[in-house]
Amino acid sequence: MNLPPTSIPTAPGALPIIGHSHRLARDSLPFMRSLRDYGPVVRIRIGPTPAYVLTDPELARRMLVTDAAHFLKGGRVFDALRAFFGNGIATIADGDAHLHNRRRLQPMFNRAHIAARTDPMVEQVRALVSSWGEGQERDVYADMNEVTLAAFLTALFGTNLPDHLAAEFTQLMPVIMRGTIRQTILPSWVTRLPLPANRAHEANLRRLRAIIDQATDHARGSHHADPDAAVSAARDCPYHTQRGEGLLQTLLTTEDLLSQQQLQDEVITLLVGAIETTGTTLAWALYELSQHDEITARLRTELDAVCGERPVRHEDLDRLLYIRQVLQEAIRKYGPVWLTTRTATRTVGLGGHRIPAGSDVVWSPYLYQHDPQVFEDPECFDPDRWAPERAKEARNSFLAFGAGRRQCIGEAFAWAELTIILATILQTWSAFQFTSRTPQPQAVMTVTPDMLTMAYYRRAGPVAEAGSDGRNRRIGR
């Protein structure tokens, strides 16, 4: 007997015209957590448009993996991003074009290519981290975004990227990220108006595409005077890497070359993905270390045992197990992705609920990773959740990198970059002091700290007692 579909509850608090948009803008994270109380599928309205939020991670995994053919990558978030960033690997619609692009990009992120870029990344990170003034109060989130971008530029374009281009990337990317967040929040008709903010954002994106072209031309010409020789070398050895080359060289020496527009779209997508999620994770990880000196001590002990006094190497990454647990717990607790969408291509059932064709379906890694049924005391920072004997029970609820055919193509690279940067900071600075009030998570493109400052020291001093606001806590060896 076919049972009728279970009715889908509507979240309370919708306002005329704007629906639940005020909740998503004003108190996004508490609002998302509250939806769990209404069932596994909850209807909200984003403006006048209904959307269906999956609060059950099992339903989200089914949508992403088992029924992926019926839920295409799309919806308001991705439509807005696609309008500004083009059809990169993360924003392009599902189908043959996505599959083709994914296969083209996949070799960039294999283990051998990542290993070949580890030493240059470590050198770049050490140079930046060492340049911080001792005892100087610093904006941790801004620093982590800068270090992450510098490391990724080195990995992507190689060690010979001209300084003026690297500097312009560093200047432009934070501005573009802020503009993009604004454009995804506002109604689409507002983003099309000839307002100063809209014109400035479009001009910044045009400039970004121009410097990507310059960096790509430099990568094309600086390593091989004879491009035919470059293609031949890559064909003879798929892991061929000339000293100083970046990951982009893999795309520039393939038979199936990308157009200028396609190269720009892919580089923009990779830059956004590399900076926003990685920088956010590192900022929150450092905050948690400033609150848990016993965790910091374990990290330093592990680093001393694996690396001693030398910089981290690629072969060390798989041995730095506790660093991986700390980073994974930072990702779990703070998202960093709090909302993403798919579009139902036909009317389909999920968990006994009927999702109409054409509907936006919302899923939230942040929501699943705060489920108290899966993660005991989810607001507690506990890296041992990810110890091998405990991790299995939580694996299906950890969807920070997605799942299925649209799972993040750069996940292995992200883990390598995260580990390199956190390890290098701990090796460079013997102590750091948390100097701001307790940061509050704010949901923008990722879950970012609203304020987070620290000072770093080369020699550990006495560990100060933490005040009620968490300030002036100095963490040493």
Secondary structure, 3 states (H helix, E strand, C coil): CCCCCCCCCECCCCECCCECHHHHHHCHHHHHHHHHHHCCEEEEEECCEEEEEECCHHHHHHHHHHCHHHEEECCHHHHHHHHHHCCCCCCCCCCHHHHHHHHHHHHHHCHHHHHHHHHHHHHHHHHHHHCCCCCCCEEHHHHHHHHHHHHHHHHHHCCCCCHHHHHHHHHHHHHHHHHHHHHHHCCHHHHCCCCHHHHHHHHHHHHHHHHHHHHHHHHHHHCCCCHHHHHHHHHHCCCCCCCCCCCHHHHHCCCCCCCHHHHHHHHHHHHHHHHHHHHHHHHHHHHHHHHCHHHHHHHHHHHHHHHCCCCCCHHHHHHCHHHHHHHHHHHHHHCCCCCEEEEECCCEEECCEEECCCCEEEECHHHHCCCCCCCCCCCCCCHHHHCHHHHHHHHHHCCCCCCHHHCCCCHHHHHHHHHHHHHHHHHHCCEEEECCCCCCEEECCCEEECCCEEEEECCCCCCCCCCCCCCCEEECC
